[in-house]
Amino acid sequence: MGQELITRTLHKGVVRKRVVPLRLYEEGQRSDKEFVPNPTCTFEGLDLGSELHKIEPNTATTIREITKIEPTRNFGKIIGLVGNMGLALVRLEDIPPNGTFAVHRPHLSPGAPTFLLGRVTIPDWWPVNTK
């Protein structure tokens, strides 16, 4: 297991998954201008391994504006969090156009929103897959 992945990457030069930075947002606080890294904040009910889901419309800025969360296939998983910043392993071709996603919080107290918004960011200096 894993030998096929290494061989395909070496011979075809195609990387399908990468670890990318992500940001999690409180209700209504989504734009980059408003985002403030906070290593001390915690999100109740959020686990490592939580799946990232595409949302529609992808311009939604609050949970109330989300009309659909893709139930069939996630595009990545959270692998590390420090406050409201973290890392996720994602399939590059499935990242939504503006990087916005919703993450389900299964272990919550009653009445709390069951989803958080977030955004994955691809640094502009990363190489582009051309094959």
MOLIN-V369449 format. One record per residue. PSI is psi as a letter, one per 20 degrees, with the letter a starting at -180 (NA if undefined). Layout:
<<PSI> <PSI>>
This chain:
<<p> <h> <h> <h> <g> <g> <g> <g> <g> <g> <h> <i> <k> <p> <o> <h> <q> <q> <p> <q> <q> <q> <p> <q> <q> <r> <p> <i> <n> <h> <q> <h> <h> <i> <p> <o> <p> <n> <i> <i> <q> <q> <o> <p> <j> <p> <q> <q> <i> <q> <q> <p> <q> <q> <q> <p> <q> <j> <j> <p> <i> <r> <h> <h> <i> <p> <h> <p> <p> <o> <i> <h> <p> <r> <j> <r> <q> <p> <i> <q> <p> <o> <c> <j> <q> <a> <q> <q> <o> <q> <o> <g> <i> <i> <p> <q> <g> <j> <j> <q> <r> <q> <p> <p> <n> <h> <n> <r> <q> <q> <i> <q> <p> <i> <q> <q> <q> <r> <p> <q> <p> <o> <q> <i> <i> <q> <q> <p> <p> <i> <NA>>
